[in-house]
Amino acid sequence: MLESVIQQKSLKFALEIIHLYIKLQKQQVYMLLKQLLQSRTSIGVNVKEASGGQIRKDFLAKMYIAYKEARKTKY
């Protein structure tokens, strides 16, 4: 099954954040690392869940959660 552009980009971004997390952890920069990793990877998880939504309402709810997590990560 083909993945959407959003799914591809959210996965790529999640992997970038994981690499950043590892780099900062090695430098012992722990402040906000856990929150950054959690909010960033949550975006991809919710986008993936949205694609499996049974009704439009499920899809929109999961995409909105992904959007909120993206805003949190950006902040």
PDB file of N, H, CA, C and O in Angstrom:
ATOM      1  N   MET A   1       0.837  -1.170   0.000  1.00  0.00           N
ATOM      2  CA  MET A   1       0.000   0.000   0.000  1.00  0.00           C
ATOM      3  C   MET A   1       0.893   1.249   0.000  1.00  0.00           C
ATOM      4  O   MET A   1       1.869   1.324   0.746  1.00  0.00           O
ATOM      5  N   LEU A   2       0.553   2.202  -0.826  1.00  0.00           N
ATOM      6  H   LEU A   2      -0.241   2.141  -1.432  1.00  0.00           H
ATOM      7  CA  LEU A   2       1.327   3.426  -0.922  1.00  0.00           C
ATOM      8  C   LEU A   2       1.068   4.314   0.283  1.00  0.00           C
ATOM      9  O   LEU A   2      -0.065   4.451   0.743  1.00  0.00           O
ATOM     10  N   GLU A   3       2.125   4.905   0.776  1.00  0.00           N
ATOM     11  H   GLU A   3       3.046   4.794   0.402  1.00  0.00           H
ATOM     12  CA  GLU A   3       1.984   5.828   1.888  1.00  0.00           C
ATOM     13  C   GLU A   3       1.774   7.235   1.353  1.00  0.00           C
ATOM     14  O   GLU A   3       2.275   7.584   0.284  1.00  0.00           O
ATOM     15  N   SER A   4       1.041   8.027   2.091  1.00  0.00           N
ATOM     16  H   SER A   4       0.633   7.743   2.959  1.00  0.00           H
ATOM     17  CA  SER A   4       0.809   9.402   1.687  1.00  0.00           C
ATOM     18  C   SER A   4       2.076  10.233   1.898  1.00  0.00           C
ATOM     19  O   SER A   4       2.997   9.815   2.601  1.00  0.00           O
ATOM     20  N   VAL A   5       2.105  11.382   1.295  1.00  0.00           N
ATOM     21  H   VAL A   5       1.357  11.721   0.725  1.00  0.00           H
ATOM     22  CA  VAL A   5       3.230  12.300   1.464  1.00  0.00           C
ATOM     23  C   VAL A   5       3.369  12.682   2.933  1.00  0.00           C
ATOM     24  O   VAL A   5       4.482  12.793   3.445  1.00  0.00           O
ATOM     25  N   ILE A   6       2.252  12.880   3.604  1.00  0.00           N
ATOM     26  H   ILE A   6       1.348  12.789   3.187  1.00  0.00           H
ATOM     27  CA  ILE A   6       2.287  13.240   5.028  1.00  0.00           C
ATOM     28  C   ILE A   6       2.920  12.125   5.843  1.00  0.00           C
ATOM     29  O   ILE A   6       3.722  12.390   6.739  1.00  0.00           O
ATOM     30  N   GLN A   7       2.572  10.887   5.542  1.00  0.00           N
ATOM     31  H   GLN A   7       1.921  10.672   4.814  1.00  0.00           H
ATOM     32  CA  GLN A   7       3.156   9.758   6.264  1.00  0.00           C
ATOM     33  C   GLN A   7       4.659   9.688   6.025  1.00  0.00           C
ATOM     34  O   GLN A   7       5.431   9.472   6.960  1.00  0.00           O
ATOM     35  N   GLN A   8       5.072   9.869   4.780  1.00  0.00           N
ATOM     36  H   GLN A   8       4.446  10.044   4.021  1.00  0.00           H
ATOM     37  CA  GLN A   8       6.499   9.825   4.455  1.00  0.00           C
ATOM     38  C   GLN A   8       7.263  10.930   5.177  1.00  0.00           C
ATOM     39  O   GLN A   8       8.320  10.680   5.757  1.00  0.00           O
ATOM     40  N   LYS A   9       6.735  12.138   5.143  1.00  0.00           N
ATOM     41  H   LYS A   9       5.876  12.340   4.672  1.00  0.00           H
ATOM     42  CA  LYS A   9       7.415  13.266   5.780  1.00  0.00           C
ATOM     43  C   LYS A   9       7.433  13.141   7.297  1.00  0.00           C
ATOM     44  O   LYS A   9       8.426  13.490   7.935  1.00  0.00           O
ATOM     45  N   SER A  10       6.346  12.647   7.882  1.00  0.00           N
ATOM     46  H   SER A  10       5.539  12.363   7.365  1.00  0.00           H
ATOM     47  CA  SER A  10       6.323  12.508   9.339  1.00  0.00           C
ATOM     48  C   SER A  10       7.310  11.432   9.785  1.00  0.00           C
ATOM     49  O   SER A  10       7.934  11.571  10.837  1.00  0.00           O
ATOM     50  N   LEU A  11       7.459  10.366   9.006  1.00  0.00           N
ATOM     51  H   LEU A  11       6.952  10.252   8.152  1.00  0.00           H
ATOM     52  CA  LEU A  11       8.439   9.328   9.329  1.00  0.00           C
ATOM     53  C   LEU A  11       9.857   9.884   9.204  1.00  0.00           C
ATOM     54  O   LEU A  11      10.693   9.650  10.076  1.00  0.00           O
ATOM     55  N   LYS A  12      10.128  10.610   8.134  1.00  0.00           N
ATOM     56  H   LYS A  12       9.449  10.800   7.426  1.00  0.00           H
ATOM     57  CA  LYS A  12      11.455  11.199   7.933  1.00  0.00           C
ATOM     58  C   LYS A  12      11.794  12.150   9.084  1.00  0.00           C
ATOM     59  O   LYS A  12      12.908  12.126   9.605  1.00  0.00           O
ATOM     60  N   PHE A  13      10.836  12.978   9.473  1.00  0.00           N
ATOM     61  H   PHE A  13       9.931  12.997   9.049  1.00  0.00           H
ATOM     62  CA  PHE A  13      11.059  13.926  10.565  1.00  0.00           C
ATOM     63  C   PHE A  13      11.291  13.192  11.881  1.00  0.00           C
ATOM     64  O   PHE A  13      12.141  13.598  12.673  1.00  0.00           O
ATOM     65  N   ALA A  14      10.551  12.128  12.120  1.00  0.00           N
ATOM     66  H   ALA A  14       9.860  11.798  11.476  1.00  0.00           H
ATOM     67  CA  ALA A  14      10.726  11.341  13.341  1.00  0.00           C
ATOM     68  C   ALA A  14      12.140  10.768  13.406  1.00  0.00           C
ATOM     69  O   ALA A  14      12.775  10.791  14.460  1.00  0.00           O
ATOM     70  N   LEU A  15      12.624  10.263  12.295  1.00  0.00           N
ATOM     71  H   LEU A  15      12.109  10.244  11.438  1.00  0.00           H
ATOM     72  CA  LEU A  15      13.977   9.709  12.262  1.00  0.00           C
ATOM     73  C   LEU A  15      15.025  10.791  12.506  1.00  0.00           C
ATOM     74  O   LEU A  15      16.025  10.548  13.182  1.00  0.00           O
ATOM     75  N   GLU A  16      14.798  11.984  11.958  1.00  0.00           N
ATOM     76  H   GLU A  16      13.986  12.182  11.410  1.00  0.00           H
ATOM     77  CA  GLU A  16      15.719  13.098  12.198  1.00  0.00           C
ATOM     78  C   GLU A  16      15.751  13.474  13.674  1.00  0.00           C
ATOM     79  O   GLU A  16      16.817  13.752  14.224  1.00  0.00           O
ATOM     80  N   ILE A  17      14.594  13.481  14.308  1.00  0.00           N
ATOM     81  H   ILE A  17      13.729  13.255  13.860  1.00  0.00           H
ATOM     82  CA  ILE A  17      14.524  13.814  15.731  1.00  0.00           C
ATOM     83  C   ILE A  17      15.214  12.747  16.565  1.00  0.00           C
ATOM     84  O   ILE A  17      15.883  13.064  17.549  1.00  0.00           O
ATOM     85  N   ILE A  18      15.060  11.494  16.183  1.00  0.00           N
ATOM     86  H   ILE A  18      14.517  11.236  15.383  1.00  0.00           H
ATOM     87  CA  ILE A  18      15.724  10.412  16.913  1.00  0.00           C
ATOM     88  C   ILE A  18      17.241  10.578  16.827  1.00  0.00           C
ATOM     89  O   ILE A  18      17.940  10.404  17.825  1.00  0.00           O
ATOM     90  N   HIS A  19      17.750  10.911  15.650  1.00  0.00           N
ATOM     91  H   HIS A  19      17.182  11.052  14.839  1.00  0.00           H
ATOM     92  CA  HIS A  19      19.196  11.132  15.503  1.00  0.00           C
ATOM     93  C   HIS A  19      19.651  12.335  16.333  1.00  0.00           C
ATOM     94  O   HIS A  19      20.712  12.296  16.955  1.00  0.00           O
ATOM     95  N   LEU A  20      18.855  13.396  16.342  1.00  0.00           N
ATOM     96  H   LEU A  20      17.993  13.428  15.836  1.00  0.00           H
ATOM     97  CA  LEU A  20      19.170  14.567  17.163  1.00  0.00           C
ATOM     98  C   LEU A  20      19.159  14.198  18.639  1.00  0.00           C
ATOM     99  O   LEU A  20      20.032  14.618  19.398  1.00  0.00           O
ATOM    100  N   TYR A  21      18.173  13.414  19.040  1.00  0.00           N
ATOM    101  H   TYR A  21      17.464  13.072  18.424  1.00  0.00           H
ATOM    102  CA  TYR A  21      18.058  12.962  20.426  1.00  0.00           C
ATOM    103  C   TYR A  21      19.320  12.210  20.849  1.00  0.00           C
ATOM    104  O   TYR A  21      19.871  12.462  21.921  1.00  0.00           O
ATOM    105  N   ILE A  22      19.768  11.292  20.005  1.00  0.00           N
ATOM    106  H   ILE A  22      19.321  11.087  19.134  1.00  0.00           H
ATOM    107  CA  ILE A  22      20.966  10.494  20.310  1.00  0.00           C
ATOM    108  C   ILE A  22      22.189  11.403  20.422  1.00  0.00           C
ATOM    109  O   ILE A  22      23.005  11.245  21.331  1.00  0.00           O
ATOM    110  N   LYS A  23      22.311  12.343  19.505  1.00  0.00           N
ATOM    111  H   LYS A  23      21.649  12.470  18.767  1.00  0.00           H
ATOM    112  CA  LYS A  23      23.448  13.269  19.521  1.00  0.00           C
ATOM    113  C   LYS A  23      23.455  14.122  20.796  1.00  0.00           C
ATOM    114  O   LYS A  23      24.491  14.264  21.445  1.00  0.00           O
ATOM    115  N   LEU A  24      22.312  14.679  21.148  1.00  0.00           N
ATOM    116  H   LEU A  24      21.470  14.563  20.621  1.00  0.00           H
ATOM    117  CA  LEU A  24      22.233  15.515  22.343  1.00  0.00           C
ATOM    118  C   LEU A  24      22.426  14.705  23.620  1.00  0.00           C
ATOM    119  O   LEU A  24      22.989  15.191  24.601  1.00  0.00           O
ATOM    120  N   GLN A  25      21.955  13.475  23.592  1.00  0.00           N
ATOM    121  H   GLN A  25      21.497  13.080  22.795  1.00  0.00           H
ATOM    122  CA  GLN A  25      22.113  12.616  24.763  1.00  0.00           C
ATOM    123  C   GLN A  25      23.597  12.309  24.995  1.00  0.00           C
ATOM    124  O   GLN A  25      24.061  12.286  26.135  1.00  0.00           O
ATOM    125  N   LYS A  26      24.328  12.076  23.916  1.00  0.00           N
ATOM    126  H   LYS A  26      23.951  12.094  22.990  1.00  0.00           H
ATOM    127  CA  LYS A  26      25.771  11.827  24.042  1.00  0.00           C
ATOM    128  C   LYS A  26      26.491  13.047  24.586  1.00  0.00           C
ATOM    129  O   LYS A  26      27.507  12.925  25.272  1.00  0.00           O
ATOM    130  N   GLN A  27      25.965  14.218  24.280  1.00  0.00           N
ATOM    131  H   GLN A  27      25.140  14.317  23.723  1.00  0.00           H
ATOM    132  CA  GLN A  27      26.560  15.452  24.782  1.00  0.00           C
ATOM    133  C   GLN A  27      26.012  15.816  26.158  1.00  0.00           C
ATOM    134  O   GLN A  27      26.330  16.872  26.705  1.00  0.00           O
ATOM    135  N   GLN A  28      25.195  14.941  26.703  1.00  0.00           N
ATOM    136  H   GLN A  28      24.937  14.083  26.258  1.00  0.00           H
ATOM    137  CA  GLN A  28      24.578  15.104  28.018  1.00  0.00           C
ATOM    138  C   GLN A  28      23.743  16.379  28.109  1.00  0.00           C
ATOM    139  O   GLN A  28      23.769  17.085  29.116  1.00  0.00           O
ATOM    140  N   VAL A  29      23.012  16.654  27.047  1.00  0.00           N
ATOM    141  H   VAL A  29      22.991  16.080  26.228  1.00  0.00           H
ATOM    142  CA  VAL A  29      22.064  17.768  27.027  1.00  0.00           C
ATOM    143  C   VAL A  29      20.684  17.140  27.204  1.00  0.00           C
ATOM    144  O   VAL A  29      20.004  16.839  26.223  1.00  0.00           O
ATOM    145  N   TYR A  30      20.278  16.947  28.443  1.00  0.00           N
ATOM    146  H   TYR A  30      20.830  17.191  29.240  1.00  0.00           H
ATOM    147  CA  TYR A  30      19.059  16.194  28.722  1.00  0.00           C
ATOM    148  C   TYR A  30      17.790  17.033  28.780  1.00  0.00           C
ATOM    149  O   TYR A  30      16.684  16.499  28.699  1.00  0.00           O
ATOM    150  N   MET A  31      17.948  18.344  28.921  1.00  0.00           N
ATOM    151  H   MET A  31      18.847  18.778  28.988  1.00  0.00           H
ATOM    152  CA  MET A  31      16.784  19.204  29.095  1.00  0.00           C
ATOM    153  C   MET A  31      15.846  19.083  27.896  1.00  0.00           C
ATOM    154  O   MET A  31      16.256  19.332  26.762  1.00  0.00           O
ATOM    155  N   LEU A  32      14.636  18.717  28.128  1.00  0.00           N
ATOM    156  H   LEU A  32      14.303  18.515  29.049  1.00  0.00           H
ATOM    157  CA  LEU A  32      13.559  18.616  27.138  1.00  0.00           C
ATOM    158  C   LEU A  32      13.716  17.486  26.123  1.00  0.00           C
ATOM    159  O   LEU A  32      12.878  17.359  25.230  1.00  0.00           O
ATOM    160  N   LEU A  33      14.755  16.664  26.228  1.00  0.00           N
ATOM    161  H   LEU A  33      15.436  16.767  26.953  1.00  0.00           H
ATOM    162  CA  LEU A  33      14.943  15.597  25.244  1.00  0.00           C
ATOM    163  C   LEU A  33      13.776  14.616  25.215  1.00  0.00           C
ATOM    164  O   LEU A  33      13.296  14.243  24.144  1.00  0.00           O
ATOM    165  N   LYS A  34      13.330  14.208  26.373  1.00  0.00           N
ATOM    166  H   LYS A  34      13.720  14.510  27.243  1.00  0.00           H
ATOM    167  CA  LYS A  34      12.240  13.231  26.428  1.00  0.00           C
ATOM    168  C   LYS A  34      10.968  13.802  25.804  1.00  0.00           C
ATOM    169  O   LYS A  34      10.292  13.125  25.029  1.00  0.00           O
ATOM    170  N   GLN A  35      10.648  15.049  26.147  1.00  0.00           N
ATOM    171  H   GLN A  35      11.197  15.598  26.777  1.00  0.00           H
ATOM    172  CA  GLN A  35       9.450  15.685  25.598  1.00  0.00           C
ATOM    173  C   GLN A  35       9.556  15.849  24.082  1.00  0.00           C
ATOM    174  O   GLN A  35       8.586  15.625  23.358  1.00  0.00           O
ATOM    175  N   LEU A  36      10.733  16.240  23.610  1.00  0.00           N
ATOM    176  H   LEU A  36      11.521  16.422  24.198  1.00  0.00           H
ATOM    177  CA  LEU A  36      10.956  16.404  22.175  1.00  0.00           C
ATOM    178  C   LEU A  36      10.744  15.087  21.439  1.00  0.00           C
ATOM    179  O   LEU A  36      10.050  15.041  20.423  1.00  0.00           O
ATOM    180  N   LEU A  37      11.337  14.033  21.947  1.00  0.00           N
ATOM    181  H   LEU A  37      11.901  14.071  22.772  1.00  0.00           H
ATOM    182  CA  LEU A  37      11.205  12.728  21.305  1.00  0.00           C
ATOM    183  C   LEU A  37       9.758  12.253  21.330  1.00  0.00           C
ATOM    184  O   LEU A  37       9.257  11.727  20.336  1.00  0.00           O
ATOM    185  N   GLN A  38       9.099  12.432  22.445  1.00  0.00           N
ATOM    186  H   GLN A  38       9.506  12.859  23.252  1.00  0.00           H
ATOM    187  CA  GLN A  38       7.713  11.968  22.584  1.00  0.00           C
ATOM    188  C   GLN A  38       6.768  12.732  21.656  1.00  0.00           C
ATOM    189  O   GLN A  38       5.966  12.121  20.950  1.00  0.00           O
ATOM    190  N   SER A  39       6.856  14.046  21.655  1.00  0.00           N
ATOM    191  H   SER A  39       7.508  14.542  22.229  1.00  0.00           H
ATOM    192  CA  SER A  39       5.930  14.824  20.834  1.00  0.00           C
ATOM    193  C   SER A  39       6.203  14.617  19.353  1.00  0.00           C
ATOM    194  O   SER A  39       5.269  14.579  18.552  1.00  0.00           O
ATOM    195  N   ARG A  40       7.465  14.484  18.981  1.00  0.00           N
ATOM    196  H   ARG A  40       8.224  14.516  19.632  1.00  0.00           H
ATOM    197  CA  ARG A  40       7.808  14.322  17.568  1.00  0.00           C
ATOM    198  C   ARG A  40       7.355  12.981  17.030  1.00  0.00           C
ATOM    199  O   ARG A  40       6.746  12.915  15.963  1.00  0.00           O
ATOM    200  N   THR A  41       7.642  11.915  17.751  1.00  0.00           N
ATOM    201  H   THR A  41       8.137  11.969  18.618  1.00  0.00           H
ATOM    202  CA  THR A  41       7.260  10.602  17.240  1.00  0.00           C
ATOM    203  C   THR A  41       5.752  10.410  17.291  1.00  0.00           C
ATOM    204  O   THR A  41       5.203   9.609  16.535  1.00  0.00           O
ATOM    205  N   SER A  42       5.084  11.130  18.167  1.00  0.00           N
ATOM    206  H   SER A  42       5.530  11.781  18.781  1.00  0.00           H
ATOM    207  CA  SER A  42       3.625  11.058  18.250  1.00  0.00           C
ATOM    208  C   SER A  42       2.963  11.538  16.958  1.00  0.00           C
ATOM    209  O   SER A  42       1.887  11.064  16.594  1.00  0.00           O
ATOM    210  N   ILE A  43       3.601  12.467  16.276  1.00  0.00           N
ATOM    211  H   ILE A  43       4.475  12.853  16.572  1.00  0.00           H
ATOM    212  CA  ILE A  43       3.038  12.978  15.016  1.00  0.00           C
ATOM    213  C   ILE A  43       2.869  11.837  14.020  1.00  0.00           C
ATOM    214  O   ILE A  43       1.784  11.641  13.472  1.00  0.00           O
ATOM    215  N   GLY A  44       3.933  11.094  13.788  1.00  0.00           N
ATOM    216  H   GLY A  44       4.814  11.254  14.233  1.00  0.00           H
ATOM    217  CA  GLY A  44       3.882   9.989  12.836  1.00  0.00           C
ATOM    218  C   GLY A  44       2.902   8.900  13.235  1.00  0.00           C
ATOM    219  O   GLY A  44       2.203   8.338  12.392  1.00  0.00           O
ATOM    220  N   VAL A  45       2.860   8.609  14.523  1.00  0.00           N
ATOM    221  H   VAL A  45       3.428   9.066  15.208  1.00  0.00           H
ATOM    222  CA  VAL A  45       1.941   7.587  15.018  1.00  0.00           C
ATOM    223  C   VAL A  45       0.494   7.987  14.735  1.00  0.00           C
ATOM    224  O   VAL A  45      -0.304   7.170  14.276  1.00  0.00           O
ATOM    225  N   ASN A  46       0.167   9.235  15.009  1.00  0.00           N
ATOM    226  H   ASN A  46       0.815   9.899  15.382  1.00  0.00           H
ATOM    227  CA  ASN A  46      -1.205   9.691  14.786  1.00  0.00           C
ATOM    228  C   ASN A  46      -1.552   9.795  13.304  1.00  0.00           C
ATOM    229  O   ASN A  46      -2.690   9.531  12.918  1.00  0.00           O
ATOM    230  N   VAL A  47      -0.592  10.175  12.478  1.00  0.00           N
ATOM    231  H   VAL A  47       0.332  10.390  12.792  1.00  0.00           H
ATOM    232  CA  VAL A  47      -0.843  10.202  11.030  1.00  0.00           C
ATOM    233  C   VAL A  47      -1.112   8.788  10.533  1.00  0.00           C
ATOM    234  O   VAL A  47      -2.030   8.574   9.741  1.00  0.00           O
ATOM    235  N   LYS A  48      -0.327   7.831  10.985  1.00  0.00           N
ATOM    236  H   LYS A  48       0.419   8.005  11.628  1.00  0.00           H
ATOM    237  CA  LYS A  48      -0.522   6.433  10.593  1.00  0.00           C
ATOM    238  C   LYS A  48      -1.879   5.926  11.066  1.00  0.00           C
ATOM    239  O   LYS A  48      -2.583   5.242  10.324  1.00  0.00           O
ATOM    240  N   GLU A  49      -2.243   6.260  12.293  1.00  0.00           N
ATOM    241  H   GLU A  49      -1.671   6.816  12.896  1.00  0.00           H
ATOM    242  CA  GLU A  49      -3.553   5.866  12.829  1.00  0.00           C
ATOM    243  C   GLU A  49      -4.686   6.501  12.029  1.00  0.00           C
ATOM    244  O   GLU A  49      -5.710   5.865  11.782  1.00  0.00           O
ATOM    245  N   ALA A  50      -4.502   7.742  11.629  1.00  0.00           N
ATOM    246  H   ALA A  50      -3.670   8.259  11.829  1.00  0.00           H
ATOM    247  CA  ALA A  50      -5.539   8.439  10.848  1.00  0.00           C
ATOM    248  C   ALA A  50      -5.810   7.727   9.539  1.00  0.00           C
ATOM    249  O   ALA A  50      -6.955   7.645   9.095  1.00  0.00           O
ATOM    250  N   SER A  51      -4.756   7.211   8.920  1.00  0.00           N
ATOM    251  H   SER A  51      -3.826   7.278   9.280  1.00  0.00           H
ATOM    252  CA  SER A  51      -4.943   6.544   7.630  1.00  0.00           C
ATOM    253  C   SER A  51      -5.762   5.264   7.760  1.00  0.00           C
ATOM    254  O   SER A  51      -6.330   4.780   6.781  1.00  0.00           O
ATOM    255  N   GLY A  52      -5.818   4.720   8.970  1.00  0.00           N
ATOM    256  H   GLY A  52      -5.356   5.113   9.765  1.00  0.00           H
ATOM    257  CA  GLY A  52      -6.612   3.514   9.193  1.00  0.00           C
ATOM    258  C   GLY A  52      -7.972   3.795   9.800  1.00  0.00           C
ATOM    259  O   GLY A  52      -8.694   2.871  10.175  1.00  0.00           O
ATOM    260  N   GLY A  53      -8.320   5.063   9.897  1.00  0.00           N
ATOM    261  H   GLY A  53      -7.734   5.813   9.592  1.00  0.00           H
ATOM    262  CA  GLY A  53      -9.605   5.429  10.488  1.00  0.00           C
ATOM    263  C   GLY A  53     -10.775   4.861   9.701  1.00  0.00           C
ATOM    264  O   GLY A  53     -10.762   4.861   8.471  1.00  0.00           O
ATOM    265  N   GLN A  54     -11.762   4.387  10.399  1.00  0.00           N
ATOM    266  H   GLN A  54     -11.772   4.387  11.398  1.00  0.00           H
ATOM    267  CA  GLN A  54     -12.907   3.770   9.742  1.00  0.00           C
ATOM    268  C   GLN A  54     -13.898   4.795   9.214  1.00  0.00           C
ATOM    269  O   GLN A  54     -14.598   4.545   8.233  1.00  0.00           O
ATOM    270  N   ILE A  55     -13.955   5.937   9.860  1.00  0.00           N
ATOM    271  H   ILE A  55     -13.386   6.141  10.657  1.00  0.00           H
ATOM    272  CA  ILE A  55     -14.859   6.982   9.397  1.00  0.00           C
ATOM    273  C   ILE A  55     -14.100   8.301   9.347  1.00  0.00           C
ATOM    274  O   ILE A  55     -13.033   8.442   9.945  1.00  0.00           O
ATOM    275  N   ARG A  56     -14.658   9.251   8.637  1.00  0.00           N
ATOM    276  H   ARG A  56     -15.525   9.136   8.151  1.00  0.00           H
ATOM    277  CA  ARG A  56     -14.007  10.547   8.471  1.00  0.00           C
ATOM    278  C   ARG A  56     -13.721  11.223   9.818  1.00  0.00           C
ATOM    279  O   ARG A  56     -12.698  11.887   9.984  1.00  0.00           O
ATOM    280  N   LYS A  57     -14.619  11.049  10.757  1.00  0.00           N
ATOM    281  H   LYS A  57     -15.450  10.509  10.623  1.00  0.00           H
ATOM    282  CA  LYS A  57     -14.440  11.651  12.077  1.00  0.00           C
ATOM    283  C   LYS A  57     -13.175  11.112  12.757  1.00  0.00           C
ATOM    284  O   LYS A  57     -12.443  11.882  13.378  1.00  0.00           O
ATOM    285  N   ASP A  58     -12.907   9.811  12.652  1.00  0.00           N
ATOM    286  H   ASP A  58     -13.502   9.186  12.148  1.00  0.00           H
ATOM    287  CA  ASP A  58     -11.683   9.211  13.201  1.00  0.00           C
ATOM    288  C   ASP A  58     -10.453   9.819  12.545  1.00  0.00           C
ATOM    289  O   ASP A  58      -9.495  10.199  13.219  1.00  0.00           O
ATOM    290  N   PHE A  59     -10.496   9.906  11.210  1.00  0.00           N
ATOM    291  H   PHE A  59     -11.274   9.598  10.663  1.00  0.00           H
ATOM    292  CA  PHE A  59      -9.378  10.464  10.453  1.00  0.00           C
ATOM    293  C   PHE A  59      -9.077  11.886  10.908  1.00  0.00           C
ATOM    294  O   PHE A  59      -7.928  12.218  11.201  1.00  0.00           O
ATOM    295  N   LEU A  60     -10.101  12.719  10.966  1.00  0.00           N
ATOM    296  H   LEU A  60     -11.034  12.449  10.728  1.00  0.00           H
ATOM    297  CA  LEU A  60      -9.911  14.120  11.350  1.00  0.00           C
ATOM    298  C   LEU A  60      -9.402  14.263  12.780  1.00  0.00           C
ATOM    299  O   LEU A  60      -8.555  15.112  13.057  1.00  0.00           O
ATOM    300  N   ALA A  61      -9.912  13.443  13.680  1.00  0.00           N
ATOM    301  H   ALA A  61     -10.601  12.754  13.455  1.00  0.00           H
ATOM    302  CA  ALA A  61      -9.477  13.520  15.075  1.00  0.00           C
ATOM    303  C   ALA A  61      -7.994  13.193  15.204  1.00  0.00           C
ATOM    304  O   ALA A  61      -7.263  13.903  15.895  1.00  0.00           O
ATOM    305  N   LYS A  62      -7.547  12.137  14.553  1.00  0.00           N
ATOM    306  H   LYS A  62      -8.141  11.560  13.992  1.00  0.00           H
ATOM    307  CA  LYS A  62      -6.137  11.750  14.631  1.00  0.00           C
ATOM    308  C   LYS A  62      -5.240  12.769  13.939  1.00  0.00           C
ATOM    309  O   LYS A  62      -4.150  13.060  14.432  1.00  0.00           O
ATOM    310  N   MET A  63      -5.670  13.308  12.823  1.00  0.00           N
ATOM    311  H   MET A  63      -6.555  13.071  12.423  1.00  0.00           H
ATOM    312  CA  MET A  63      -4.871  14.314  12.122  1.00  0.00           C
ATOM    313  C   MET A  63      -4.770  15.589  12.951  1.00  0.00           C
ATOM    314  O   MET A  63      -3.738  16.260  12.931  1.00  0.00           O
ATOM    315  N   TYR A  64      -5.827  15.928  13.677  1.00  0.00           N
ATOM    316  H   TYR A  64      -6.665  15.383  13.693  1.00  0.00           H
ATOM    317  CA  TYR A  64      -5.787  17.105  14.540  1.00  0.00           C
ATOM    318  C   TYR A  64      -4.805  16.896  15.694  1.00  0.00           C
ATOM    319  O   TYR A  64      -4.073  17.813  16.067  1.00  0.00           O
ATOM    320  N   ILE A  65      -4.793  15.697  16.251  1.00  0.00           N
ATOM    321  H   ILE A  65      -5.388  14.952  15.948  1.00  0.00           H
ATOM    322  CA  ILE A  65      -3.830  15.388  17.306  1.00  0.00           C
ATOM    323  C   ILE A  65      -2.406  15.497  16.764  1.00  0.00           C
ATOM    324  O   ILE A  65      -1.529  16.053  17.426  1.00  0.00           O
ATOM    325  N   ALA A  66      -2.174  14.970  15.568  1.00  0.00           N
ATOM    326  H   ALA A  66      -2.886  14.518  15.030  1.00  0.00           H
ATOM    327  CA  ALA A  66      -0.849  15.060  14.934  1.00  0.00           C
ATOM    328  C   ALA A  66      -0.458  16.522  14.732  1.00  0.00           C
ATOM    329  O   ALA A  66       0.692  16.898  14.955  1.00  0.00           O
ATOM    330  N   TYR A  67      -1.412  17.338  14.312  1.00  0.00           N
ATOM    331  H   TYR A  67      -2.346  17.032  14.131  1.00  0.00           H
ATOM    332  CA  TYR A  67      -1.164  18.769  14.113  1.00  0.00           C
ATOM    333  C   TYR A  67      -0.774  19.446  15.428  1.00  0.00           C
ATOM    334  O   TYR A  67       0.155  20.252  15.471  1.00  0.00           O
ATOM    335  N   LYS A  68      -1.502  19.106  16.505  1.00  0.00           N
ATOM    336  H   LYS A  68      -2.257  18.452  16.470  1.00  0.00           H
ATOM    337  CA  LYS A  68      -1.182  19.701  17.806  1.00  0.00           C
ATOM    338  C   LYS A  68       0.215  19.297  18.271  1.00  0.00           C
ATOM    339  O   LYS A  68       0.953  20.118  18.816  1.00  0.00           O
ATOM    340  N   GLU A  69       0.576  18.037  18.056  1.00  0.00           N
ATOM    341  H   GLU A  69      -0.023  17.370  17.613  1.00  0.00           H
ATOM    342  CA  GLU A  69       1.894  17.572  18.441  1.00  0.00           C
ATOM    343  C   GLU A  69       2.980  18.258  17.612  1.00  0.00           C
ATOM    344  O   GLU A  69       4.066  18.538  18.120  1.00  0.00           O
ATOM    345  N   ALA A  70       2.690  18.528  16.339  1.00  0.00           N
ATOM    346  H   ALA A  70       1.808  18.300  15.926  1.00  0.00           H
ATOM    347  CA  ALA A  70       3.649  19.235  15.486  1.00  0.00           C
ATOM    348  C   ALA A  70       3.871  20.656  15.999  1.00  0.00           C
ATOM    349  O   ALA A  70       5.000  21.147  16.021  1.00  0.00           O
ATOM    350  N   ARG A  71       2.797  21.304  16.406  1.00  0.00           N
ATOM    351  H   ARG A  71       1.880  20.905  16.388  1.00  0.00           H
ATOM    352  CA  ARG A  71       2.913  22.661  16.968  1.00  0.00           C
ATOM    353  C   ARG A  71       3.732  22.646  18.246  1.00  0.00           C
ATOM    354  O   ARG A  71       4.568  23.521  18.470  1.00  0.00           O
ATOM    355  N   LYS A  72       3.483  21.630  19.097  1.00  0.00           N
ATOM    356  H   LYS A  72       2.804  20.919  18.916  1.00  0.00           H
ATOM    357  CA  LYS A  72       4.222  21.500  20.356  1.00  0.00           C
ATOM    358  C   LYS A  72       5.711  21.272  20.071  1.00  0.00           C
ATOM    359  O   LYS A  72       6.570  21.860  20.727  1.00  0.00           O
ATOM    360  N   THR A  73       6.003  20.432  19.107  1.00  0.00           N
ATOM    361  H   THR A  73       5.305  19.954  18.574  1.00  0.00           H
ATOM    362  CA  THR A  73       7.392  20.134  18.758  1.00  0.00           C
ATOM    363  C   THR A  73       8.093  21.375  18.220  1.00  0.00           C
ATOM    364  O   THR A  73       9.247  21.641  18.554  1.00  0.00           O
ATOM    365  N   LYS A  74       7.390  22.128  17.389  1.00  0.00           N
ATOM    366  H   LYS A  74       6.452  21.912  17.117  1.00  0.00           H
ATOM    367  CA  LYS A  74       7.974  23.335  16.818  1.00  0.00           C
ATOM    368  C   LYS A  74       8.285  24.349  17.909  1.00  0.00           C
ATOM    369  O   LYS A  74       9.309  25.031  17.860  1.00  0.00           O
ATOM    370  N   TYR A  75       7.399  24.444  18.890  1.00  0.00           N
ATOM    371  H   TYR A  75       6.568  23.890  18.929  1.00  0.00           H
ATOM    372  CA  TYR A  75       7.605  25.397  19.982  1.00  0.00           C
ATOM    373  C   TYR A  75       8.841  25.014  20.787  1.00  0.00           C
ATOM    374  O   TYR A  75       9.183  25.696  21.753  1.00  0.00           O
TER     375      TYR A  75
END
